[in-house]
Amino acid sequence: MALPQAQSAALRFLSERFLDGELASLELTQSALGPASGACAYSFVWSEPYDENGVALRSECIRVVVDPLSGEIVSFSRIDSTYSRPVAVSPDRCRAIVTDRYGNRRVSA
């Protein structure tokens, strides 16, 4: 099964579980074929978009994993939370604070 067919299977799965429009604010942010639960599978992630400042006041993320051979859903997870207060420091301001304190060092894992 190719990636477009696997994505269609994931969308069908989601459409059976959520009301029309319930997931309209989410964007597909990841679609890849890779390891999942000890096997190779397609992984699709939909998440809440950020505003122009890189801030989202609501965090929703849905992950659907599809078996590339059978087209069956291997796993499904959903995280949905709402922040109770606005973010005080934008990501750009946070980066500026860290750069001022530590310089422009490059960090790698």
Secondary structure, 3 states (H helix, E strand, C coil): CCHHHHHHHHHHHHHHHCCCCCCCCCEEEEEEEEEECCEEEEEEEEECCCCCCCCCCEEEEEEEEECCCCCCEEEEEEEEEECCCCCCCCHHHHHHHHHHHHCCCCCCC
